[in-house]
Amino acid sequence: MSEGFPFYEEVTVRFRDIDAMGHVNNAVYFTYMESARTAFFRHFLEIEKPLDLPVILGEIRCRYLSPAHFGETLRVGLGISRWGRKSFDFVYQIEGGDGRVVATGHSVMVMYDYAQAETFPIPPEFREQIEAFQGAWMPPVTG
């Protein structure tokens, strides 16, 4: 297993995640990324209910590299790779139990106030806290 990301979340492939071909359905990888993202945010923010999460998903994509199967424990690594004024990017790497790369991904997150229904600038203290946590981490180069 690599240690190439500042944060990891483990997920176990459930029966409901499997498609007719016997491997994890393509759409489920987005749920795995969402679970890791939520755990990451809970590490830094006090989140008691979904509306406490001050972000909205702007874009997401996934590159599938190896099938995952029922009962397998996957590790979802993620880190923030870019900061903008109101948005930031996560990069993801999903590894199988044997260390193979199953999938990689990227998402754009936008700071969002649900009560006001509008975006807002990234709070400096939020960015500073995550930058301190990630240190000098740089995302891996993928093909």
Residue pairs with C-beta under 8 A, 6 or more apart in sequence:
1 75
1 95
1 99
2 77
2 93
2 95
2 99
4 77
4 93
4 140
5 77
5 78
5 79
5 93
5 137
6 78
6 79
6 133
6 134
6 135
6 137
7 36
7 39
7 40
7 43
7 77
7 78
7 79
7 133
8 36
8 75
8 76
8 77
8 78
9 35
9 36
9 39
9 40
9 75
9 76
9 78
10 73
10 74
10 75
10 76
11 32
11 35
11 36
11 73
11 74
11 76
12 71
12 72
12 73
12 74
13 24
13 68
13 69
13 70
13 71
13 72
13 73
13 74
14 70
15 70
17 24
17 25
17 28
17 70
18 24
18 25
18 69
18 70
19 25
22 69
22 70
23 67
23 68
23 69
24 67
24 68
24 69
26 62
26 64
29 62
29 64
29 94
29 103
29 105
30 60
30 62
30 105
32 74
32 76
32 94
33 60
33 62
33 76
33 78
33 90
33 92
33 94
33 105
33 107
35 76
36 76
36 77
36 78
36 92
37 78
37 90
37 107
37 109
38 47
38 53
40 78
40 90
41 47
41 53
41 55
44 126
44 129
44 130
44 133
45 52
45 53
45 54
45 126
46 52
47 53
51 114
51 115
54 111
54 112
54 113
54 120
55 109
55 110
55 111
55 112
56 109
56 110
56 112
57 107
57 108
57 109
57 110
58 87
58 107
58 108
58 109
58 110
59 106
59 107
59 108
60 105
60 106
60 107
60 108
61 105
61 106
61 107
62 103
62 104
62 105
63 103
63 104
63 105
63 142
64 102
64 103
65 100
65 101
65 102
65 103
65 104
66 96
66 100
66 101
66 102
66 103
67 102
68 74
68 94
68 96
68 102
72 96
72 97
73 97
74 94
74 95
74 96
74 97
74 102
75 94
75 95
76 92
76 93
76 94
77 92
77 93
77 94
77 95
78 90
78 91
78 92
78 93
79 90
79 91
79 134
79 137
79 139
80 88
80 89
80 90
80 130
80 134
81 89
81 90
81 91
81 106
81 139
82 88
82 89
83 122
83 127
84 122
85 121
85 122
86 110
86 111
86 119
86 120
86 121
86 122
87 108
87 109
87 110
87 111
87 122
88 108
88 109
88 122
88 127
89 106
89 107
89 108
89 109
90 105
90 106
90 107
90 109
91 104
91 105
91 106
91 139
91 140
92 103
92 104
92 105
92 106
92 107
93 101
93 103
93 104
93 105
93 140
94 101
94 102
94 103
94 104
94 105
95 101
95 102
96 102
104 142
110 119
111 119
111 120
111 121
111 122
111 123
112 118
112 119
112 120
113 119
113 120
